Amino acid sequence: MSDIVIDEKIGQWIQEHKSALLEDIAGFVNIPSVASYDPSSPYPFGERCAEAIQYVLNLGQRFGFQTINREYYCAEISLGDAAKRSVGIWGHADVVPAGEGWIYPPFACTVRDDFLIGRGVQDNKGAVIAVLYALRFIKELGIPLNYHLRHMIGSGEEIGMHDVAYYRKHYTTPDFNIVADSGFPVCYGEKGMLSVTLGCDLSDPSILRMQGGEASNSVPGYAELVVSRDGDATAKLSALPASIPYSESEETIILSAVGKAGHAAFPEGTQNAIAVLLEPLLHGAWFGEPARKQLERIYEICKYHDGRALGIQCEDTISGALTCIGTKLQGQEGRLELELNIRYPIQQSSEILLKQLEKSGFTLSHVHVSEPNYYNPDTPEVGRLTNVYRDVTGEQAEPFVMGGGTYARKLSHAVGFGPGLPTDLSPLQLPQGHGHIHGPDEVQSIPNLLTALKIYIKALLELNELYQSADYAS
């Protein structure tokens, strides 16, 4: 079958199935599958994540695939001969919390013009359904596969990837793995991830509570401070900028701030609400010593996203600069804790970073390290996937390394491959900071998703040709 003929078949099939694709994404997004981990439960990531896993299994069964529920850690949907070399395509059913500031309902998939809006339309439910439809194309056209194709959908990606760890412990992972939770063309490396909580005493009796952020991998979009209401605090209210709204009761004053939320791995263009809140309060002398000095340090950590406030700035030529985000702040009863999300260069050592953090004057707790991922970009698979992207889009983009963390770092022989494509959100006229993954009003371009579906279909066919060669014979 010629390339022109197969392109025509793919384009026609996608148009015929477009409405069904969007309906299935909408049903998926309607499930508020925010994960919480309890390995002792029959639903280890919560009942709503289990519901999301069952949703995709039901779709797989409806389309005639073999489906397996891996104890609600993962769903597995497969096609082809299990005795052959296997290719896994991974995605996840869980999402980060909605957060504040949405214009559209977060857990209802809104269709506006050529866009989908809702939590998970980008990360990662739209991609999961697109990949499933790529498998559906292969099956409905009766294309014989030279490999065993396995679509794997986890339910705890956003909170530590215990789902993949469980799967690897109990089951055999595919020989080659594609993670559909990235950008195009091919992501062959991911920075290391270091999560650590900084702690310090906060000896200011006027501070009753501080909090900011909801997810450990998101730039906070909202923060607030509750202080005792007395004459001194009341007198300072008139000097506050409009960016710090407040409310009063007989005993307390609640001060708040809104930032520009986004994914902690891609902080450019975001604004940490913790820094937005603290800046005018520090200038306005709201805090006594030594609390002021501690909060100044928290402000500096959250204002910048390169780790300079902690002396951990670094970069390498493979993966670029370190990022450091203060993601979740909790302060009450004289104690303050700030969770950091650090993405460090592939050639940097987590041990060196931790030694530097130990000199910061903060206590360190809840330390978790996820080592960098690197896959040889010169392999035939990377070359084939890259060429498919170039062929479909006409863009001569190169494989890359990123700061985001996907299942690829937990798997062997793994790369990221879409579905992210550049998107112009201006027709939606959303406020700045809206429309991105982990932010309010998360958006997915429908034309981009259909392009990604075409890329996935052609990539599966390209791998089929690759694995037909004698070098890959079973």
N, C-alpha and C positions, 0 to 999 in steps of 0.2 A: 504494500500500500504506500503510495507516494506521500511526501510531506504535505503537499497541497491538499490531497484528498483527506488525510487524517486531520489537518487543521480545520477543514470545512466540517467534518463530522464532529469534532470537538466543539466548535463554535455553535453549530446547530443544536447539539445536545445540551450545552449550557443554557442557551436561550429557552429551550423547551422545559428545563428544570429550574429555571431561575426563581419562579414564584414559590415552588416547593422548598427550595434551598432557604429562602428568606423566612418562610413560615417555620421551618425547623430551627433556624437560629433564634427566632423570636420566642418559641417555646422553651428553648434552652436558657435564654437570658431571663425569662420570667421566674426562674428558680433562684432565690437568693442564696447561692451556695458559697457562703463565707465559711471557711474551714476553721475548726478548732480540734486539736488532736487529743484523743483519748484511746490509747491502744487496747484498753480493757473493754471497750464498748464494741458491740456488733457493728456499729457505724463509726469507725475510728475517726472520721473527720466530721461527724455530725450528721443528723438526719437529712438536712438539706443537700449536703454533698452526696449522700447516698442516693437521694432522689435524682440528682443530676447524673450520677453514674447510671442509674437505671434508665433514665431518659435516653441516653445515647445507646445503651444496650437494646432498648426497644426499637430504636430506629434501625440499628444493625440487623435485628431479627426481621423487621418489616421489609428490609431490602434483600433478605435472603442470605446473609452472611452467617458464618459460625461465630457465636458470641460466648464469652466467658466472663463471669463476674469474679474478679480476684479479691474476694472478701471485702468489697467496697473500698479497697485501696486503689484498684485500677479496674477499668473495663478493657477488655481485649476483643477486637473485631478483626477477623482474619479472612484471607482469600488465598487459594493456591495450595500446593502440595507441601505439607509440613515436613517432609523428608528433605526438601531442598534448602539451599542457602536462604537465610531469612533477612528481610528488611523491615525494620520497625519505624513507624512514623508516630511521634509522640505529641500529645497535647494535654491540656488539663481542664478539668471541669470546675475547679474552685476559682473564686475571685477575691480581690481585696474588698474590705468594707466600702460602702458607698461614700462615706465622708460627707462633708458639708458643702452647701452652695449650689446644689443641682438646680437647673431650670426645668429639666425634663425628669420624669420618674426614673430612678436608677434601675429598678428591677421590672421594667416593662420596656420592650423593644420598640422604640418610636422610629417610624420611617418618615423622614422629611427630605423631600427632593431625592437626591441620589445618595442619601446617607442613612445609616442605622445609628441610633443613639441609645445607650444603655450600658450598665456595668457588665463588662465581659465581651462586648461586641468585637473589640480588638484583642483583648487579653483574657481569655484565649478561645472563647466559645465560637466566634465566627470562624476561626481557623479550624477548630475541631470538626465542625460541620462541613466546611469546604473540603477537608481531607477525606471525610467519609464519602462525599459525593465524587471525589476522584476515584475512590475504590468502586463506587457504584457504577461509574462510567466503564471501568475495566470489566466489571462483571456483566453489565447489560449488553456490552458489545461482544462478549464471549471471547475476549483476548486471552489466549493461554499464557500463563506466566512461567518464566524460568526461575522463579524464586518464590518463597513463601512471604506474602505481604501481611504485615501485622500492624493494625492501628491500635495504639495504646493510649488510653485516656486516664490520667491520674486525678486524684482528688485532694492533694495536699501540697501542690507546688508552691503556693504563696507563703507557706508557713514552715519551710524547712525541708521539703521534699522527702519526708518519711515514707511516702507512698512508693517512690522508686527504690528506696533502700529496702523496703519490705519485699518488693517484687524481685529484686536482684538476689535476695537471700533465699527466696522460696521457689523461684522459677528461672528458666533459662532466658536470658535476654537475646535479642536478635544479633546477627553477625554485623550488620551495619545499621546505624540509627540516624534518623532524620528527626530533628525537633522543630515542629512548625510553630515556633514561638519566638521569632527573631525577625530580622530584615532579610531582604534579598541582596546579592545573590546567595553567597554561602558564608556563614559565620563559622570560622574554623578555630576560634579561640575565645575564651571568656576570662576576664580578670578574676583574681581571687576575691573571695568575699569574707569579710571579718565583721562579725556582729559582737558588740560588747556594750555593757551598761556601765556608765560612769556614775559614781555616787559621791555625795558630800553632805555635810551637815549644813543646815540652813537656819541659823539661829536668829530669826527675826519673828517675834511673836505676832506681829501684825499680818504676816503671811499665813493665811489659813489653808490655801490650796492653790497649786499651779498644775496645769495640764496642757498638753498639746500633742497633736498627732494621734492617729488611730491604727496605722499599719507600720510594721517595722521596715518595710521596703518602699515607703512613700514619703516624699517631702510633705511636711504637715501643711494643711490648708487652713487650720483653725487652731487657736490657742486662747487660753483664758487664765486669769488670775483672780482669786478671791482674797480680799483683805478686810481687816476689821474696819468698821466705819467709825471714825473719830473726827475730831475737828481738824486735825492736821491733814488727814487724807481728803476730807471734804473740800478743804481750801485749795487742793491741787487739781481738782476736777476741771475747773474752768480753763486750765492751761493745756489740757489734753488735746491733741490733734483730732480731726474728724475720723482718722483711721482707727481710733481706739474708742469704740462705743462702750457705754457702761450702764449699769442699772444699780439701784440702791434699795436696800431694805433698812430696817431699824438697826441691824447689827453688822451688815456686810455691804461691801461694794464689789460688784463683779465687773472686771475689765476684760475686754476681748479684742481679738485681732484676726483678720482674714488674710491669708497669704495666697500664693499660687501653687496649688498642689501639683504633683507629678511623680513619676517613677524615680526612685532614689538613684538608679543607675544612669539616668539622663537628666541631671539637674539644671542644665542650661535653660534659661527662660522661666524657671520656677522661683518662688520667693517663700522662704521658710517663715511660717506664721509666728513661730516662737521668737525669732529675731524682730519681726515687725512689732510684736507686743512689747518686747523688752527695751527697744531702743529709746522711745520717748519717756518711758518710766525711769530708766537710768539717768537720762538727761534731766528729768524732773525731780531727782533726788527722793524717789519714793521709798528707798530701802536704806536701812542703817547698816553699819559695819558689824560683822564681816560679810553679811549676806550680799551687800552690794558687790564686793570683789568676786564672789562666787558667781553671781548672776552676770557680771560683766564677761566672765570667761564663757559661760553658757551662751551668751549673746554672740561672742566672737566665733564660737564653734558653729553656731547655726547661721550666722550671717554669710560665711564663706563655705564653699563646698569642696575645698581642696586640702583640708586638714592642716592648714597653716597655723591655726590656733593651738594645735597640739604637737606641732613640730614633726609632722609625718608627711609633708609634701614630698612627692617623688613621681617619676615617670620613666617609661622605657620606650624604645623605638617600635616595639611590637604592638603594644596595647595602649600607649599614651599615659595620661596623668591619672593619679589616684583621685578618687572622689570620697568625701566624708560628709555624711548627712546626719544631723541630729533629728531622729524620726519620732521618738515618743518621749515626752517629758511628764514626769509625775513628781509632785512635791507636796508634802503635807507632814504635819507633826514633827517639824524640825529636820526633815530629811528630803533630799532632792536626788532624783535619778534621771539620767538622760541616756536613752538607747542610741547607739551609733550604728549606722550602716556604712561600712567602708568597702569600696571596690578598689583593689590594689593591683598594680601592674603584674603581668605574668612573670616577669623576672625579679620581682621583689619577694622578700621573705616575710611571712606573717609573724615569725618569731621576732624579727627586728622591729616590726611595727608594735608588737605587744610590749617589748622592752621599753620603747619610747613612751608608750602610753602609761606604763608603770611609773614614769618620772613626772607625770602630769600633776600629781597632787590629789587626784581623784582615786577612790577605790574602784577596782575593776571586778565585775561579776558577769555571769551569764555569757561567758566567752564562747563563741562558736566560730570555727574556721571552715570554710569550704574552699579547697585548693583550686587554683586556676585550671582551666581546661585548654588543651591544645591538641589539634589533630593536623596531621601533615597535609598542607594544602596542595601538594603535588600528586595526590592519589587520583586514580581514574574516576572515582565517584565524584570528587569535588570538581574535577574538570568537566564531567558530563552535566552535573547540576548547574554549574556556572554557564555553560554553553546554552542550556535550555532557557535560562533567564534572559540571556542576551538575544537569543533567537526570537523569543516572544515579545520582548519589550523594545529591542533595538538599542538598548543601553549597554555600553561596553564597561560595565562596572566590574570591580575586582573583588574577590573574596576578602573578608575583613575579620577583625577582632573587635569585641565590644565589652562594655562594662556590665551589661545585663547578665543575670544568672538564670539559666534554663536547665532542663533535665540533662542537657549535653554534658554538664560537669559531673554528673552522677553515673554516666554510662561510658562504656568503652566504644571506640570507633564511632564517634558521634559528632554531628555538625548541626548547626542551626540553618534553617532554610525557609525564609518567609514566615508569614505572609505580608510583612510590613512593606509598604510602598509609599513614596512621598504623596502627601495629600494636601490639597488646598481647602482649608476649612472656612475661608472667608464668606462663601455663600450662606453659611449658617448664622453669621454675625453673632458669634458667641463671645462672651467676655474673655479678656486675655487670661490664659491659663486653663481655659476649658477645652474639652474635646480630646484630651490625650489620655493614654493609659494611666491608671491609678489616680486620675484627676476627675473633677466633676464633668458630667456630660460627655463621657467617653464616646468617641465617634469612630465608625468604620465606613469608609467609602465603598458603596456597592460596586461601582465599576472596578475599583482596585481589587475587591475580593473576587470578582469574576475573573479578573486577569490572573490572580493568584491561583484560582482553581484550574485555569488552563495550564499554568506553569506546573502545578502538581501533577496533572494528568500526563503531560508530556515528559515530565521527569520520571514518572513510573514506567513509561514506555521506553525511555532512554536507558534506564537501568535494566529493563528487560532485554534490550539489545546487548548491553554490556555483559550481562551474566549468561548470555548465550554462547560466548566465546569459550574456547577450550581451556583458557586460563582459569575459568570460574566453574568448570564442570564439577558436579557433585561427585 
